Amino acid sequence: MKKYLAILKMQVINNLAYPGDFLGRSVSIAVFLFIFAGLWQTTYIIAGTASINGLTFANMMWYLMMAETIELGRPRTNRIISEQVKNGEVAYILSKPYNFVLYHFSFGLGDGLMRIVINILVGILVTWLLAGPPPSLLGWGMALITMVGAWILHFCMMALIGLAAFVVEETNSFELIYQKFVFVLGGMMLPLDLFPQWLQEIVRVLPFPYMMYAPARLFVKPEFDLFLQMLAGQWFWVGVLVVLLALAYRGSEKVLTVNGG
């Protein structure tokens, strides 16, 4: 594991060398939160209520802060693999004495840690100003634990999409489709609590809620039973996607055509 830890450490150091780049990107979470604050404040005023399906305006803003943090911190592994296939760099990486998928996992984690930390700091500052103090420490604990599973699920999906580049080279269209599923069925734009009950039951058997809704919902309303349910769902889907990723990697190596240098 030392070589993968070294890759992770090297990526963190590289990112620390350019703090301005990450601070600039974090502006987007502030913009999103200001827009959401205006939209949801108007929604609660028009509805004439302080709570919608058990979620207050403050709950909604902190939920969206956590969801945006996860979205902006997820790995862009598919884009990196696609570019490596197109420029021929993939041949160089595959010849090295480490696993191709674990290399990208370590690289993505080193990159994602910086994004998540900075986005959380900026998100807390903006949301505190807009909606008041953050949730309880219990909510923080449950959210951080489930964020681990959420990030791994995101990585598995992005790596699966990235391996498609071994066949089709360009994977942006697949990422766009995946992103829309997460936005709608993962609870990115709306918490699942606002969905009809029949739709909630269908969505919960899919992997998407465990990538976004789980940590964000537990952050604002920590419930021990829901925490166990979300953890079980996350790691079930991690197991499924890891198996699919291993099979996809073995198959994709056989059909890879290297271009470029």
Buried (B, 14 or more C-beta within 10 A) or exposed (E): EEBBEEBBEEBBEEBEEEEEEBEEBBEEBBEBBEEBBEEBBEEBEEEEEEEBEEBBBBBBBBBBBBBBBBBBBBBBBBBBBBBBBBEEBBBEEBEEEBBBBEBBBBBBBBBBBBBBBBBBBBBBEBBBEBBEEBBEEBBBBBBBBBBBBBBBBBBBBBBBBBBBBBEEEBBEEBBEEBBEBBBBBBBBEBBBBBBEEEEBEEBBEBBBBBBBBBBBBBBBBBBEEBBEBBBEBBBEBBEEBBEBBEEBBEEBEEEBEBEEE
